[in-house]
Amino acid sequence: MSEPLPVIVSPPAPTGGRRVRVHGESLGLAYNLGDLSEFLRRAGLDVDPLTIAVSPLIDWRGIGPEYWGPETGT
């Protein structure tokens, strides 16, 4: 059995943003790739911000990195 990926990005919340977990610990709610990059940096993970969307360390749940929640103004 393979180990789960160290980073889990949950599906978008109804109000926007996605919960980020690293090794089971919740790091917070990210609203974009920049937020995710900062969470991972603080957790000590060396993930290139330019390729974070396709990082093999991240398990994108529900949908990929292209959607973070409700659009503003709609």
N, C-alpha and C positions, 0 to 999 in steps of 0.2 A: 504494500500500500504506500502511495507517495504522500509526502508531507504537504499540508495545505500551503498555499502561497502566503508569504509573510504580511502582505498588505491586502486588506479587503476594503473596497469602496462600495458602500451599500447603494441600493437604488435611490433615486431622488426622493426627498421628503415632499409631502404635499405642499408645503410652503416654500420649498426650494432648498438647495444644498444637499450634500451627501455625506453621511457619517463615514469617517475614516478610522480603521482599526489597524494596528500594527502588532503582530504576535498576540492578538486577543485584547489588547488594550486600546480603548477608545481615545483618539487624539482630538476629536472635535468634528465640527461640521465644515466641510469645504464647499465653496461656492464656485470654484473654478480650478483650473490646473495650477495656477500660481499658489493658491491656498494649499493644495495637495503637496506641491513641491516643498513649501515651507514646513508643513507637518513632517514630511519625511526627512528633511534636513535636520530638524530638531530631534527626531528619533534616532539620528545617527546613520540613516541609510543614504548611501551614495547613489542617487538616481539623477541622471542628467535631466535638467528641466526641459531641454529641447526634445527629448525622446521619452518623457515620462508617460505619455499617452499610450505608448506601445511597450512599456517596460514588462519584461517577463515576471517581475516580482509582484505585479498587481493583479488581483482578481476583481474585475469589474462586474458587479452584480446588477442584473436587470437590464442594463444598457451600458454602452461604452462611454468613453470620455467626452463625447460630443454633447451630452445633455446633463445639466445640473439642477434643473427644476423649473418651476413656472417662469415664463418670461415676464418681465416687468411691464406694467402698463396694459396688461390684458385681463 
